[in-house]
Amino acid sequence: MKQVFIDGSAGTTGLRIQERLAGRTDLDVRTLPEALRKDPDARREALNAADAAILCLPDEAARESVSLITNPNTVVLDASTAHRTATGWAYGFPELSPEFERRVRTGRRIAVPGCHASGFIALTEPLVAAGLLPRSARLSCYSLTGYSGGGRKMIAQYESSPRSGLLDSPRIYALGQHHKHLPEMQAYSGLDSAPVFLPVVGDFYSGMLVTVPLTAQDLAPGRSLEDVRSAYRQAYQGPVVRYVEQPDEAGFMAASALSGYDSMQVSVFGCEERFVLAARYDNLGKGASGAAIECLNLVLGEDPVRGLRLAD
């Protein structure tokens, strides 16, 4: 039986991972009691005893955890931003290519992708890799997320009573264009430049809808909307990430439709001249905990979807 230690088990990501792994008979899942969660000696012992350690921590704490590991056999899966573009770390999005999957399967240090970044990269990387979208393309990205993406503090803010009326409407943030996901969005999309990024938090618990608008002029010469659809059909056949032709609901598309699931739907809408790339998923699912468990399964040689909750 493999031993898995969750460092940072009290946060939203850690709690969802524990929930998904609770019924696993092949794993011995361990956490630290509240009194020891910040104790370096207790963390060092637990980290080095584990076959796999999942870090659900702020960036600095995640770096500290990695520094405490001396056991060469401990595999680290880091759900923080700390190591997503670091040398020697595999990027945990196996659906992007067989090489991405191989690096996860064989990696000792694996960075779990960021929630916003997952959608943007899923939409752009296949197009850049296929030569449909030039590396020099200058893009924008609009990403709508549920408030659980802000962690326990934001959850408490939205679920308190009374609360500010400003929380009733969607709120744009990271207005200075320095969002922490931008480096990985550029690095793994294959683009020369990061997008103009507009993240928005809405008054719903979980779910995410990432969109990238394009015009025909943004594509490589001679390429069309149908080429884009064809690239997605080939790249995303499931079971976790799947191209969906028409997932909208009577002309609408709800960001919360996959709340509670670990799947991602990729779609394209529009006409030949103007169209929108769309990725829909749960910010706590394929955007965090689900992605971590999928990577854990690959590392352990298990079915990648074991323990995941996938939409029909």
C-alpha positions as CSV (number, residue, x, y, z in Angstrom):
1,M,0.0,0.0,0.0
2,K,1.4,3.4,-1.0
3,Q,1.5,6.1,1.6
4,V,0.3,9.6,0.6
5,F,0.8,12.6,2.7
6,I,-1.3,15.8,2.2
7,D,0.6,18.8,3.5
8,G,-2.0,21.6,3.9
9,S,-5.0,19.4,4.3
10,A,-7.3,22.0,5.8
11,G,-7.7,24.2,2.7
12,T,-10.3,23.8,-0.1
13,T,-7.9,21.9,-2.4
14,G,-6.7,19.6,0.4
15,L,-10.2,18.9,1.6
16,R,-11.4,17.9,-1.9
17,I,-8.4,15.6,-2.4
18,Q,-9.2,13.9,1.0
19,E,-12.8,13.5,-0.1
20,R,-11.8,11.9,-3.4
21,L,-9.2,9.6,-1.9
22,A,-11.3,8.5,1.1
23,G,-12.6,5.3,-0.5
24,R,-9.2,4.2,-1.9
25,T,-8.1,0.8,-0.5
26,D,-4.7,1.0,-2.3
27,L,-3.6,4.2,-0.4
28,D,-2.7,5.1,3.1
29,V,-3.6,8.8,3.2
30,R,-2.1,10.8,6.0
31,T,-2.4,14.3,7.4
32,L,-1.1,16.1,10.4
33,P,-3.3,17.2,13.3
34,E,-4.0,20.9,13.7
35,A,-1.4,21.3,16.4
36,L,1.4,19.9,14.2
37,R,0.5,21.4,10.8
38,K,3.1,24.1,11.0
39,D,5.7,22.1,13.0
40,P,8.8,21.7,10.7
41,D,9.9,18.4,12.4
42,A,6.5,16.8,12.1
43,R,6.2,17.9,8.5
44,R,9.7,16.7,7.7
45,E,9.0,13.2,9.1
46,A,5.7,12.9,7.3
47,L,7.1,14.2,4.0
48,N,10.0,11.8,4.0
49,A,7.9,8.8,5.0
50,A,5.5,9.3,2.1
51,D,5.7,7.6,-1.3
52,A,3.9,10.7,-2.6
53,A,3.4,14.1,-0.9
54,I,0.7,16.5,-2.2
55,L,1.3,20.1,-1.2
56,C,-1.8,22.3,-0.8
57,L,0.0,25.3,0.6
58,P,0.9,28.9,-0.1
59,D,3.9,29.3,-2.3
60,E,6.5,30.0,0.4
61,A,5.2,27.1,2.6
62,A,5.4,24.8,-0.5
63,R,9.0,25.8,-1.1
64,E,9.8,25.1,2.5
65,S,8.1,21.6,2.3
66,V,10.3,20.7,-0.7
67,S,13.4,21.8,1.1
68,L,12.5,19.4,4.0
69,I,12.5,16.4,1.7
70,T,15.7,14.3,1.7
71,N,14.1,11.0,0.7
72,P,14.9,10.5,-3.1
73,N,11.9,8.2,-3.4
74,T,9.3,10.8,-2.3
75,V,7.3,12.1,-5.2
76,V,6.0,15.7,-4.8
77,L,2.9,17.0,-6.4
78,D,2.7,20.7,-5.7
79,A,-0.7,22.5,-6.1
80,S,0.8,25.9,-5.4
81,T,2.2,28.4,-7.9
82,A,5.7,28.0,-6.6
83,H,7.2,25.4,-9.1
84,R,5.0,25.6,-12.2
85,T,7.7,27.0,-14.4
86,A,10.7,25.7,-12.4
87,T,13.4,23.7,-14.0
88,G,13.2,20.0,-13.3
89,W,9.4,20.0,-12.6
90,A,6.9,18.3,-14.8
91,Y,3.8,20.3,-15.6
92,G,0.8,18.2,-14.6
93,F,-1.5,18.4,-17.7
94,P,-1.1,15.0,-19.3
95,E,-3.8,15.6,-22.0
96,L,-1.6,18.1,-23.8
97,S,0.6,15.5,-25.4
98,P,2.1,12.0,-24.9
99,E,5.3,13.8,-23.8
100,F,3.5,15.7,-21.1
101,E,2.0,12.5,-19.9
102,R,5.3,10.7,-19.9
103,R,6.9,13.4,-17.8
104,V,4.2,13.1,-15.2
105,R,4.4,9.3,-15.1
106,T,8.1,9.3,-14.6
107,G,8.5,12.6,-12.7
108,R,9.6,13.0,-9.1
109,R,8.6,16.7,-8.9
110,I,5.2,17.6,-10.5
111,A,3.5,21.0,-10.6
112,V,-0.3,20.9,-10.6
113,P,-1.5,23.6,-13.1
114,G,-3.3,26.7,-11.9
115,C,-7.1,26.9,-12.3
116,H,-7.2,29.8,-14.8
117,A,-4.1,28.6,-16.5
118,S,-5.5,25.1,-17.2
119,G,-8.3,26.5,-19.4
120,F,-6.1,28.9,-21.3
121,I,-3.4,26.4,-22.0
122,A,-5.9,23.7,-22.9
123,L,-7.4,26.1,-25.5
124,T,-4.2,27.5,-27.0
125,E,-1.4,24.8,-26.8
126,P,-3.0,22.4,-29.3
127,L,-3.5,25.3,-31.8
128,V,0.1,26.5,-31.5
129,A,1.5,23.0,-31.6
130,A,-0.5,22.3,-34.8
131,G,0.6,25.5,-36.5
132,L,-2.9,27.0,-36.5
133,L,-2.1,29.8,-34.2
134,P,1.3,31.7,-34.6
135,R,3.5,31.8,-31.6
136,S,3.5,35.6,-32.1
137,A,-0.3,35.9,-31.6
138,R,-1.3,38.5,-29.1
139,L,-4.4,37.2,-27.3
140,S,-6.8,38.1,-24.5
141,C,-8.4,35.8,-22.0
142,Y,-11.6,36.2,-19.9
143,S,-12.0,33.8,-17.1
144,L,-15.0,33.5,-14.8
145,T,-14.6,31.5,-11.5
146,G,-16.6,30.6,-8.5
147,Y,-15.5,32.2,-5.2
148,S,-14.0,29.0,-3.7
149,G,-11.0,29.7,-5.9
150,G,-10.1,32.5,-3.4
151,G,-9.7,30.0,-0.5
152,R,-11.2,29.9,2.9
153,K,-11.0,33.7,3.4
154,M,-13.0,34.5,0.3
155,I,-15.5,31.7,1.0
156,A,-16.2,33.1,4.4
157,Q,-16.6,36.6,2.9
158,Y,-19.2,35.4,0.3
159,E,-21.0,33.1,2.8
160,S,-21.2,35.5,5.7
161,S,-24.4,37.3,6.7
162,P,-24.8,40.1,6.4
163,R,-22.3,40.8,3.6
164,S,-21.4,43.6,1.2
165,G,-23.9,44.2,-1.6
166,L,-20.9,44.4,-3.9
167,L,-20.5,40.7,-3.8
168,D,-23.9,40.2,-5.5
169,S,-22.4,41.0,-8.9
170,P,-19.3,39.6,-10.7
171,R,-16.0,41.3,-9.7
172,I,-13.0,41.8,-11.9
173,Y,-9.6,41.5,-10.2
174,A,-5.8,41.4,-10.9
175,L,-6.3,44.6,-12.8
176,G,-2.6,45.4,-12.9
177,Q,-2.0,42.5,-15.3
178,H,0.3,40.7,-12.9
179,H,-1.8,37.6,-12.0
180,K,0.4,34.8,-10.7
181,H,-0.9,32.4,-13.4
182,L,0.4,34.4,-16.3
183,P,4.0,32.9,-16.4
184,E,2.7,29.4,-16.8
185,M,0.0,30.6,-19.3
186,Q,2.7,31.8,-21.5
187,A,5.3,29.1,-20.9
188,Y,3.0,26.1,-21.7
189,S,0.8,27.6,-24.4
190,G,3.8,28.0,-26.6
191,L,3.1,31.7,-27.2
192,D,5.7,34.4,-27.2
193,S,3.6,36.7,-25.0
194,A,1.3,36.3,-22.1
195,P,-2.4,37.3,-22.8
196,V,-4.2,40.3,-21.6
197,F,-5.9,38.6,-18.8
198,L,-9.3,39.4,-17.2
199,P,-10.2,37.1,-14.3
200,V,-13.6,37.5,-12.7
201,V,-15.1,36.1,-9.5
202,G,-18.8,35.4,-9.4
203,D,-21.3,34.7,-6.6
204,F,-21.3,30.9,-7.0
205,Y,-19.3,28.4,-5.1
206,S,-17.4,26.5,-7.8
207,G,-17.0,26.2,-11.5
208,M,-15.0,28.0,-14.2
209,L,-15.4,29.2,-17.7
210,V,-12.3,30.4,-19.6
211,T,-12.7,32.0,-22.9
212,V,-10.3,33.3,-25.6
213,P,-11.7,35.4,-28.4
214,L,-10.2,35.1,-31.9
215,T,-10.7,36.4,-35.4
216,A,-9.8,34.7,-38.6
217,Q,-6.9,37.1,-39.0
218,D,-5.4,35.7,-35.8
219,L,-5.0,32.3,-37.3
220,A,-2.1,31.2,-39.5
221,P,-2.6,32.0,-43.3
222,G,-5.0,29.5,-44.9
223,R,-6.4,28.2,-41.6
224,S,-10.0,28.3,-40.7
225,L,-12.5,27.8,-37.8
226,E,-13.1,24.2,-38.9
227,D,-9.3,23.5,-38.6
228,V,-9.6,24.7,-35.0
229,R,-12.5,22.4,-34.3
230,S,-10.7,19.5,-35.9
231,A,-7.6,20.1,-33.8
232,Y,-9.7,19.9,-30.6
233,R,-11.6,16.8,-31.8
234,Q,-8.2,15.1,-32.2
235,A,-6.6,16.3,-29.0
236,Y,-9.4,16.0,-26.6
237,Q,-11.4,12.7,-26.7
238,G,-11.7,12.2,-23.0
239,P,-12.2,10.7,-20.5
240,V,-11.1,13.8,-18.5
241,V,-10.8,16.5,-21.2
242,R,-13.3,16.3,-24.1
243,Y,-14.2,18.3,-27.1
244,V,-17.9,19.1,-27.0
245,E,-19.6,20.5,-30.1
246,Q,-22.6,22.3,-28.5
247,P,-22.5,22.4,-24.7
248,D,-24.5,25.7,-24.4
249,E,-28.0,25.7,-22.8
250,A,-30.5,27.4,-25.1
251,G,-27.9,30.0,-26.2
252,F,-26.3,30.4,-22.8
253,M,-23.3,28.7,-21.2
254,A,-23.1,28.4,-17.4
255,A,-19.7,28.5,-15.7
256,S,-21.0,26.3,-12.9
257,A,-22.3,23.4,-15.0
258,L,-19.4,21.1,-14.1
259,S,-19.2,22.1,-10.4
260,G,-18.3,19.0,-8.4
261,Y,-16.8,17.2,-11.3
262,D,-13.2,16.6,-12.4
263,S,-13.9,16.9,-16.2
264,M,-13.2,19.7,-18.7
265,Q,-15.2,20.5,-21.8
266,V,-13.5,22.3,-24.7
267,S,-15.7,24.1,-27.3
268,V,-15.6,26.7,-30.1
269,F,-18.5,29.1,-30.8
270,G,-19.0,31.8,-33.4
271,C,-18.7,32.3,-37.2
272,E,-15.8,32.1,-39.6
273,E,-14.8,35.7,-39.0
274,R,-15.1,35.9,-35.2
275,F,-15.2,33.0,-32.7
276,V,-14.6,32.2,-29.1
277,L,-12.6,29.3,-27.6
278,A,-14.1,28.0,-24.4
279,A,-13.0,25.7,-21.6
280,R,-15.5,24.8,-18.9
281,Y,-14.6,22.9,-15.7
282,D,-14.6,23.1,-11.9
283,N,-11.9,25.4,-10.4
284,L,-11.6,22.8,-7.6
285,G,-11.7,19.8,-10.0
286,K,-9.6,19.8,-13.1
287,G,-8.5,23.3,-11.9
288,A,-7.0,21.9,-8.7
289,S,-7.8,18.7,-6.7
290,G,-8.9,16.6,-9.6
291,A,-5.8,17.4,-11.6
292,A,-3.6,16.5,-8.6
293,I,-5.3,13.1,-8.2
294,E,-5.0,12.4,-11.9
295,C,-1.3,13.1,-11.7
296,L,-1.0,11.0,-8.6
297,N,-2.7,8.1,-10.4
298,L,-0.2,8.3,-13.2
299,V,2.7,8.4,-10.9
300,L,1.5,5.3,-9.1
301,G,0.7,3.4,-12.3
302,E,-3.0,3.4,-11.7
303,D,-5.9,4.2,-14.1
304,P,-5.6,8.0,-14.5
305,V,-9.3,8.5,-13.7
306,R,-9.4,6.3,-10.6
307,G,-11.3,8.2,-7.8
308,L,-12.3,11.1,-10.1
309,R,-15.9,12.2,-10.6
310,L,-16.4,12.6,-14.4
311,A,-19.4,14.2,-16.1
312,D,-21.3,12.2,-18.7
